[in-house]
């Protein structure tokens, strides 16, 4: 049993070393100017090791699988304070993430800018957000006493999950987030 523990710790250390090497190189030279072989060399691992730990490619080196994000998103809906609407809870959840965060550290801001400014990373991040669509729709539906298959529930879940991609690249991401959620909370109307 102890051997399994050491093996898992070693895997985690290797993953961490690869992720740190990738982020350092991406920030220094830009995502598109770094190869997987260079990341492996910087982490002192074999090229095959990178692909065994990150089979989705170099985009996955700086993201987790999104499972924790999805769980936190669902918890934001289910565990919201009494009297807080679902949309208000989702707005608060997103307001503390990525480009919407107030007063991020320099390192966090640089990482966020790298993601927002790199199409491959933005696309991969959107894919990870959208993995949570069914779970978010189920949480919203459960709170409303509705079916997760209802089109308006599914559409709301999908739209909320695209907000980071849509608003995150704006000059003032937090203001864009607020515009989107103000519209959602009021309901869109044709002028």
HELIX and SHEET records of a PDB file:
HELIX    1   1 UNK A    2  UNK A   29  1                                  28    
HELIX    2   2 UNK A   31  UNK A   33  5                                   3    
HELIX    3   3 UNK A   36  UNK A   42  1                                   7    
HELIX    4   4 UNK A   47  UNK A   53  1                                   7    
HELIX    5   5 UNK A   58  UNK A   62  5                                   5    
HELIX    6   6 UNK A   67  UNK A   78  1                                  12    
HELIX    7   7 UNK A   86  UNK A   95  1                                  10    
HELIX    8   8 UNK A   98  UNK A  100  5                                   3    
HELIX    9   9 UNK A  106  UNK A  117  1                                  12    
HELIX   10  10 UNK A  119  UNK A  130  1                                  12    
HELIX   11  11 UNK A  133  UNK A  144  1                                  12    
HELIX   12  12 UNK A  151  UNK A  168  1                                  18    
HELIX   13  13 UNK A  173  UNK A  186  1                                  14    
END                                                                             
